[in-house]
């Protein structure tokens, strides 16, 4: 099968720049697979794993926490504000973050009260959204690191 150049870029550095057979990730429109010759596209990425599939069958995995994917000609760029390659993820730190976010969500459980009378988001809503986002980031990190039971030590 043909290959094409792919990049994973954050504001701090280029995490990956190699020839791949396919790139798999989740956009705001759903799961997506990109292969050589894909139609040009710019799309929003939701937090989740990105898989860079190589011709020899190996995969490079990374956790991305939002961003954009750009397919231009025969090149794909994954642009993320935060991204971590699987081998760079601190599993114990991710477990602690997941435990902390889960605990905070339990404490905030009934806090989502909608909007204020003026139609504005409440402080409790923002705290709950932040805790949900922290939980999702930790889950993505653990998934990419290959941890099947995120609660196990």
C-alpha positions in Angstrom: 0.0 0.0 0.0 1.1 3.6 -0.6 2.4 5.9 2.1 2.3 9.6 2.7 3.9 12.1 5.1 2.2 12.7 8.4 3.0 15.2 11.2 1.9 15.6 14.8 2.6 19.2 15.9 2.0 21.1 19.1 2.9 24.7 19.8 6.1 23.5 21.5 7.4 21.0 19.1 7.0 18.5 16.3 6.2 15.1 18.0 6.1 13.0 14.9 7.0 13.5 11.3 7.1 10.2 9.3 5.8 8.3 6.3 2.6 6.4 7.2 0.0 4.2 5.5 -3.0 5.7 7.4 -3.9 8.0 10.2 -6.9 7.2 12.5 -8.5 9.8 14.8 -11.8 11.2 16.0 -13.1 14.5 14.6 -16.2 16.4 15.8 -18.0 14.5 13.0 -17.0 11.1 14.2 -14.2 8.6 13.7 -12.0 9.2 10.7 -9.4 7.3 8.7 -7.0 9.2 6.4 -5.0 7.4 3.6 -3.0 8.6 0.6 -5.1 10.5 -1.8 -7.7 11.6 0.8 -9.8 14.7 -0.2 -8.4 17.9 1.2 -9.9 18.7 4.6 -9.6 20.8 7.7 -11.5 19.4 10.7 -11.7 19.8 14.4 -10.3 16.9 16.6 -12.0 15.9 19.8 -9.8 14.6 22.6 -8.8 11.0 22.0 -6.2 8.7 20.6 -4.5 9.2 17.2 -3.0 6.2 15.5 -0.3 6.5 12.8 -0.2 3.2 11.0 3.1 2.2 9.3 3.6 0.1 6.2 5.3 -2.6 8.3 2.1 -3.0 10.4 3.4 -1.1 13.4 1.6 1.8 15.0 2.6 5.0 16.6 0.0 6.1 19.1 -0.6 9.5 20.7 -3.1 11.2 23.0 -4.4 14.5 21.6 -6.5 16.9 23.6 -8.3 18.8 20.9 -7.0 20.6 17.9 -7.3 20.3 14.1 -6.5 17.9 11.3 -5.4 19.2 7.9 -5.2 17.1 4.8 -3.5 18.9 2.0 -2.5 17.1 -1.1 -0.6 14.1 0.0 0.2 15.2 3.5 -1.7 15.1 6.8 -1.0 17.4 9.8 -2.4 16.8 13.2 -2.2 20.2 15.1 -3.0 19.9 18.8 -2.6 22.2 21.7 -1.5 19.3 23.8 -0.3 15.9 22.6 1.7 13.0 24.0 3.2 10.0 22.4 2.3 6.7 24.1 5.9 6.1 25.4 6.0 9.6 26.9 2.8 9.2 29.1 3.4 9.0 32.8 0.9 6.3 33.7 0.9 6.8 37.5 0.4 10.5 37.0 -2.5 9.9 34.6 -4.1 7.5 37.2 -3.8 10.1 39.9 -5.4 12.7 37.6 -8.2 10.3 36.8 -8.8 9.5 40.4 -8.8 13.2 41.3 -11.2 14.1 38.5 -13.5 11.2 39.3 -13.6 12.3 43.0 -14.3 15.9 42.1 -17.1 14.8 39.7 -18.7 12.8 42.5 -18.5 15.8 44.8 -20.0 18.0 42.1 -22.6 15.4 41.1 -25.7 17.4 41.3 -24.0 20.7 40.7 -25.1 21.2 37.1 -28.0 23.6 37.5 -28.1 24.9 33.9 -27.8 28.6 33.3 -28.5 31.5 35.6 -31.6 33.6 35.2 -29.7 35.9 32.9 -28.9 32.9 30.6 -25.2 32.7 31.7 -23.3 29.6 32.6 -23.0 29.2 36.4 -19.8 28.7 38.4 -20.9 25.1 39.2 -21.4 24.4 35.5 -17.9 25.5 34.7 -16.4 23.5 37.6 -18.3 20.4 36.4 -17.2 20.9 32.8 -13.6 21.4 33.9 -13.7 18.1 36.0 -15.3 16.2 33.1 -12.6 17.5 30.7 -9.8 16.5 33.2 -11.4 13.0 33.5 -11.5 12.6 29.7 -7.8 13.7 29.3 -6.7 11.2 31.9 -8.8 8.4 30.3 -7.3 9.2 26.9 -3.7 9.2 28.2 -4.3 5.8 29.9 -6.0 4.4 26.8 -3.1 5.5 24.6 -0.5 4.1 27.1 -2.2 0.7 26.8 -3.6 0.6 30.3 -6.7 -1.6 30.2 -7.8 -1.1 33.8 -7.3 2.6 34.6 -8.0 2.0 38.3 -5.5 -0.7 38.9 -2.2 0.2 40.5 
